[in-house]
Amino acid sequence: MPVPNAWRRQASHACHAKRPRHSVGSEAFRYPSDWPKAPHEKSLVETFVDVVPTCEEGGPLYTITTTSNLVSHETVFEDGRVHATFTQTGTFVAEPLEDPSLPSYTGKFTTWGGFNQNGKTVNGTFTFTVHGTGSDGSTFRFHTTEHFNQQPDGTVNEFFKCHD
């Protein structure tokens, strides 16, 4: 299962802005529409609703509040090559949204994203790691890696790895 949508949006929306479309081979590719625009953010607080991350589908909804630090970097070379990366790390509190009998969780997370384009190929990688401890003493760990590359002929290769 990919990273739950809100966790992914939280990781990327912290400091992202729309970027222009770049052409590679015969297809146009837009690197993440919410790519980091601010080089550094400290004590960034965000709240969203999502499931506690797991490699399985679904789960009960939680209100999740994160406090994090973020560093991003982008280099656009004169010849059109692009390199961009960001790292965001912090803590979270997750409270059950609808069922107060469920445990609340606290923990730490780190997310990283990287993008490269050289006029012939494009590639990007995203990682997300989170671990938490429940109010009932339970724990969880989750890590995912997502990667894609696009060849000059437009062929896209991608993979997703998930570990609980």
C-alpha positions as CSV (number, residue, x, y, z in Angstrom):
1,M,0.0,0.0,0.0
2,P,1.4,3.4,-0.8
3,V,1.8,6.0,1.9
4,P,-1.6,7.1,3.1
5,N,-2.7,10.1,1.1
6,A,-2.8,12.7,3.9
7,W,0.6,11.6,5.3
8,R,2.0,12.0,1.7
9,R,0.3,15.4,1.3
10,Q,1.5,16.5,4.7
11,A,5.1,15.5,3.8
12,S,4.9,17.4,0.6
13,H,2.6,20.3,1.3
14,A,4.8,21.6,4.0
15,C,6.8,23.6,1.6
16,H,5.8,22.9,-2.0
17,A,4.8,25.1,-4.9
18,K,3.8,24.4,-8.4
19,R,6.6,24.1,-10.9
20,P,6.4,24.3,-14.7
21,R,6.1,21.3,-17.0
22,H,9.3,19.8,-18.3
23,S,9.6,17.8,-21.5
24,V,11.5,14.6,-21.6
25,G,11.6,12.4,-24.6
26,S,8.2,12.4,-26.3
27,E,6.2,13.0,-23.1
28,A,5.8,16.0,-20.9
29,F,6.5,15.2,-17.2
30,R,5.6,17.5,-14.3
31,Y,7.7,16.8,-11.3
32,P,5.7,16.9,-8.1
33,S,3.2,19.8,-8.3
34,D,3.9,20.6,-4.7
35,W,7.7,20.5,-4.8
36,P,9.5,22.4,-2.0
37,K,9.8,26.2,-2.6
38,A,11.2,27.3,0.8
39,P,14.7,26.1,1.7
40,H,14.1,25.7,5.4
41,E,11.1,25.6,7.8
42,K,11.4,25.1,11.5
43,S,8.7,24.0,13.9
44,L,6.2,23.6,11.1
45,V,2.8,22.4,12.6
46,E,0.2,20.7,10.5
47,T,-3.0,18.8,11.3
48,F,-4.8,16.4,9.0
49,V,-7.1,13.3,9.1
50,D,-5.8,9.9,7.9
51,V,-5.2,6.3,9.0
52,V,-2.1,5.2,11.0
53,P,0.3,4.1,8.3
54,T,0.4,0.4,7.5
55,C,1.1,-1.7,4.4
56,E,-2.5,-3.0,4.7
57,E,-5.4,-1.1,3.2
58,G,-7.7,1.0,5.4
59,G,-8.0,1.4,9.1
60,P,-9.7,3.8,11.5
61,L,-9.3,7.5,11.0
62,Y,-7.2,9.6,13.2
63,T,-6.6,13.3,13.6
64,I,-2.9,13.6,13.2
65,T,-0.8,16.7,14.2
66,T,2.8,16.9,13.2
67,T,5.5,19.3,14.2
68,S,8.6,19.1,12.0
69,N,11.6,20.7,10.5
70,L,12.1,20.8,6.7
71,V,15.1,21.5,4.4
72,S,14.7,21.6,0.6
73,H,17.1,22.3,-2.2
74,E,16.6,22.8,-5.9
75,T,19.2,23.4,-8.6
76,V,18.3,24.2,-12.2
77,F,21.3,24.2,-14.4
78,E,21.7,26.4,-17.5
79,D,21.5,23.4,-19.8
80,G,18.1,22.6,-18.3
81,R,19.1,19.8,-15.9
82,V,17.2,19.8,-12.6
83,H,18.1,18.4,-9.2
84,A,15.7,18.8,-6.3
85,T,15.5,17.2,-2.9
86,F,13.8,17.7,0.5
87,T,14.0,16.1,3.9
88,Q,11.3,16.6,6.6
89,T,11.5,15.1,10.1
90,G,9.5,15.6,13.2
91,T,7.1,14.3,15.7
92,F,3.4,13.5,15.6
93,V,0.4,12.9,17.8
94,A,-2.5,10.8,16.4
95,E,-5.9,10.9,18.2
96,P,-8.8,8.6,17.1
97,L,-11.3,10.6,15.2
98,E,-14.5,8.5,15.8
99,D,-13.7,5.7,18.3
100,P,-12.3,7.0,21.7
101,S,-11.7,3.4,22.7
102,L,-8.8,3.2,20.2
103,P,-5.3,4.1,21.4
104,S,-3.8,7.5,20.6
105,Y,-0.2,7.4,19.3
106,T,2.8,9.6,19.6
107,G,6.0,9.1,17.6
108,K,8.6,10.3,15.0
109,F,8.6,10.5,11.2
110,T,11.0,11.3,8.4
111,T,10.2,11.8,4.8
112,W,12.6,12.4,1.9
113,G,12.1,13.1,-1.8
114,G,14.5,13.5,-4.7
115,F,14.0,14.4,-8.3
116,N,16.5,14.5,-11.2
117,Q,16.0,15.5,-14.9
118,N,18.7,15.7,-17.5
119,G,16.9,16.3,-20.8
120,K,16.8,12.6,-21.6
121,T,15.6,10.9,-18.5
122,V,13.7,11.8,-15.4
123,N,13.7,10.0,-12.0
124,G,12.3,10.5,-8.6
125,T,12.4,8.7,-5.3
126,F,10.3,9.2,-2.2
127,T,10.8,7.6,1.2
128,F,8.7,7.8,4.4
129,T,9.5,6.3,7.8
130,V,7.3,6.5,10.9
131,H,7.2,4.8,14.2
132,G,4.8,5.3,17.1
133,T,3.8,4.2,20.5
134,G,0.2,3.8,21.5
135,S,-1.4,5.0,24.8
136,D,-2.1,1.2,25.3
137,G,1.6,0.3,25.0
138,S,1.3,-1.0,21.4
139,T,3.8,0.1,18.8
140,F,4.0,0.4,15.0
141,R,6.8,0.9,12.5
142,F,6.3,1.7,8.8
143,H,8.7,2.4,6.0
144,T,8.0,2.9,2.3
145,T,10.1,3.6,-0.7
146,E,8.6,4.7,-4.0
147,H,10.7,5.3,-7.2
148,F,10.1,6.0,-10.9
149,N,12.2,6.7,-13.9
150,Q,11.3,7.7,-17.4
151,Q,13.5,6.8,-20.3
152,P,14.0,8.9,-23.4
153,D,11.5,6.8,-25.3
154,G,8.8,7.6,-22.7
155,T,8.9,4.2,-21.0
156,V,8.2,4.6,-17.3
157,N,9.6,2.2,-14.7
158,E,8.4,2.4,-11.2
159,F,8.4,0.4,-8.0
160,F,7.0,0.5,-4.5
161,K,8.3,-1.2,-1.4
162,C,6.4,-1.2,1.9
163,H,7.6,-2.6,5.3
164,D,5.7,-2.7,8.5
